Amino acid sequence: MATYEAISDLTAASALDGTETFEAVQSSASVKATTDQIATYVANNGTAQTVIVGAVISKYDTGWVSNSDWTNAELTVTHNLGHNLAELIVKFFLSTDDTDANSFETLADTLDLGTATVWENGITVYQTDTNTLKIQTADDGAYTQINDDGSRNVIDADSYYYRVVVYYIGV
């Protein structure tokens, strides 16, 4: 079995010809392999996998940022990755106490309480320029959190932390 400590160490194409198992561990926020090729390898479970050797993986992470007003909020994220929104992967997380252990990711939704009140929650990510994103929350807050017991918690004027992680994967 060929084992590589980082994607940037991939130089031996023979290990990627599909005849050996292959394991890559990426530990850097931005790496570039030394060869430019698309290869197929056999994963440990016996299925064929495709790896793009020569891909660049760049990442920006805001870390946990405190916020207490989620109604019609505008959050600016300056990632400096130099790419359009369509080329980026944007992940938005919330946490009750600025730790990964208590973090969650939700989807936009509309909450109908069975009354005349309908809560519209969610976010939209906009490109300001190739280095900056704007995250806009809805009038009624960022999200409705589905709790472990199935109940809902509207995140509107609650003190939460947010974290935005932006990835660029290019060849």
C-alpha positions as CSV (number, residue, x, y, z in Angstrom):
1,M,0.0,0.0,0.0
2,A,1.3,3.4,-0.9
3,T,0.9,6.0,1.8
4,Y,1.5,9.7,1.5
5,E,1.6,12.2,4.3
6,A,0.4,15.2,2.2
7,I,-1.1,15.7,-1.2
8,S,2.0,17.8,-2.1
9,D,4.2,14.7,-1.7
10,L,2.5,12.9,-4.6
11,T,5.2,12.4,-7.2
12,A,5.0,8.7,-8.0
13,A,2.3,8.1,-10.6
14,S,2.8,4.3,-10.4
15,A,1.2,4.3,-7.0
16,L,-2.0,5.8,-8.6
17,D,-2.4,3.3,-11.5
18,G,-5.3,1.5,-9.8
19,T,-3.3,-1.6,-8.7
20,E,-2.5,-0.4,-5.1
21,T,-4.5,1.0,-2.3
22,F,-3.8,4.7,-1.7
23,E,-4.1,6.9,1.3
24,A,-3.5,10.7,1.3
25,V,-3.6,12.8,4.4
26,Q,-3.9,16.5,3.8
27,S,-2.8,18.7,6.7
28,S,-2.1,22.0,5.0
29,A,-4.6,24.8,4.3
30,S,-3.1,25.2,0.8
31,V,-1.2,22.5,-1.1
32,K,-0.3,21.8,-4.7
33,A,0.9,18.5,-6.0
34,T,4.0,18.3,-8.0
35,T,2.4,16.6,-11.0
36,D,-0.6,17.5,-13.1
37,Q,-2.8,14.5,-13.8
38,I,-6.1,12.8,-13.0
39,A,-5.6,9.3,-11.6
40,T,-7.7,6.5,-10.4
41,Y,-6.8,4.5,-7.3
42,V,-8.4,1.7,-5.4
43,A,-9.6,2.8,-2.0
44,N,-9.3,0.6,1.1
45,N,-12.9,-0.6,0.6
46,G,-12.1,-1.8,-2.9
47,T,-13.9,0.9,-4.9
48,A,-12.2,3.0,-7.5
49,Q,-11.7,6.6,-6.6
50,T,-10.5,9.5,-8.6
51,V,-8.0,12.0,-7.3
52,I,-6.9,15.1,-9.1
53,V,-3.2,15.4,-8.6
54,G,-2.2,19.0,-9.1
55,A,-5.2,20.5,-7.4
56,V,-4.8,23.5,-5.2
57,I,-6.9,23.6,-2.0
58,S,-7.1,27.0,-0.3
59,K,-9.1,27.7,2.8
60,Y,-10.3,30.7,4.8
61,D,-11.8,30.4,8.3
62,T,-13.3,33.3,10.2
63,G,-13.0,31.5,13.5
64,W,-15.9,31.9,15.9
65,V,-17.5,35.4,15.9
66,S,-20.1,36.6,18.4
67,N,-23.4,38.0,17.2
68,S,-26.7,38.7,19.0
69,D,-28.9,40.2,16.4
70,W,-29.7,37.9,13.5
71,T,-32.7,39.8,12.1
72,N,-31.8,41.3,8.8
73,A,-28.1,41.1,9.7
74,E,-25.4,41.7,7.1
75,L,-22.1,39.8,7.8
76,T,-19.0,40.6,5.8
77,V,-16.4,37.9,5.2
78,T,-13.1,39.0,3.6
79,H,-11.5,35.7,2.5
80,N,-8.8,37.1,0.0
81,L,-9.0,33.9,-2.1
82,G,-9.4,35.9,-5.3
83,H,-12.1,33.8,-6.9
84,N,-15.8,34.2,-7.8
85,L,-18.5,32.8,-5.6
86,A,-19.4,30.2,-8.1
87,E,-15.8,28.8,-7.7
88,L,-16.0,28.6,-3.9
89,I,-17.6,26.3,-1.3
90,V,-19.0,28.3,1.6
91,K,-19.9,26.7,4.9
92,F,-21.8,28.6,7.6
93,F,-21.9,27.3,11.2
94,L,-23.5,28.4,14.4
95,S,-22.5,27.6,18.0
96,T,-24.0,28.4,21.4
97,D,-20.5,28.9,23.0
98,D,-17.9,29.3,20.3
99,T,-16.8,25.7,20.3
100,D,-17.0,23.0,17.6
101,A,-18.5,20.6,20.1
102,N,-21.7,22.8,20.3
103,S,-21.8,23.9,16.6
104,F,-24.4,23.1,14.0
105,E,-25.3,23.8,10.4
106,T,-28.9,24.3,9.3
107,L,-30.8,25.0,6.1
108,A,-33.1,27.9,5.2
109,D,-36.7,27.4,6.0
110,T,-40.1,28.9,6.7
111,L,-41.7,28.1,10.1
112,D,-45.5,28.2,10.2
113,L,-46.6,28.2,13.8
114,G,-50.2,27.4,12.9
115,T,-51.2,31.0,13.6
116,A,-51.1,34.1,11.6
117,T,-47.3,34.3,12.3
118,V,-45.0,32.7,9.7
119,W,-41.3,32.9,10.4
120,E,-39.0,33.2,7.4
121,N,-35.4,32.3,8.3
122,G,-32.2,31.7,6.5
123,I,-29.2,33.3,4.9
124,T,-28.1,34.2,1.4
125,V,-24.5,34.5,0.4
126,Y,-23.6,37.2,-2.0
127,Q,-20.3,38.0,-3.8
128,T,-19.1,41.6,-3.1
129,D,-15.9,41.0,-5.1
130,T,-13.5,38.2,-5.6
131,N,-12.1,38.6,-2.1
132,T,-15.2,39.4,-0.1
133,L,-18.6,37.8,0.6
134,K,-21.7,39.2,2.2
135,I,-24.0,37.0,4.2
136,Q,-27.5,38.4,4.6
137,T,-29.9,36.9,7.1
138,A,-33.7,37.0,6.7
139,D,-36.1,39.5,8.5
140,D,-37.0,36.9,11.1
141,G,-33.4,35.7,11.8
142,A,-30.7,33.4,10.6
143,Y,-32.2,30.0,11.1
144,T,-34.6,27.7,12.9
145,Q,-32.6,25.2,14.8
146,I,-34.1,21.8,15.1
147,N,-33.2,20.6,18.6
148,D,-32.4,17.0,19.6
149,D,-36.0,16.4,20.7
150,G,-37.5,17.7,17.4
151,S,-38.6,21.1,18.8
152,R,-37.6,24.3,17.0
153,N,-35.6,27.3,18.2
154,V,-35.8,30.5,16.0
155,I,-32.4,32.2,16.1
156,D,-33.3,35.9,15.9
157,A,-32.2,37.9,18.9
158,D,-30.2,35.2,20.6
159,S,-26.5,35.4,21.4
160,Y,-24.8,32.8,19.1
161,Y,-21.4,32.6,17.5
162,Y,-21.0,32.1,13.7
163,R,-18.2,30.7,11.7
164,V,-17.7,30.9,8.0
165,V,-15.3,28.5,6.2
166,V,-14.6,29.3,2.6
167,Y,-12.8,26.7,0.3
168,Y,-11.4,27.1,-3.2
169,I,-10.4,23.9,-5.0
170,G,-8.7,24.6,-8.3
171,V,-6.7,22.6,-10.8
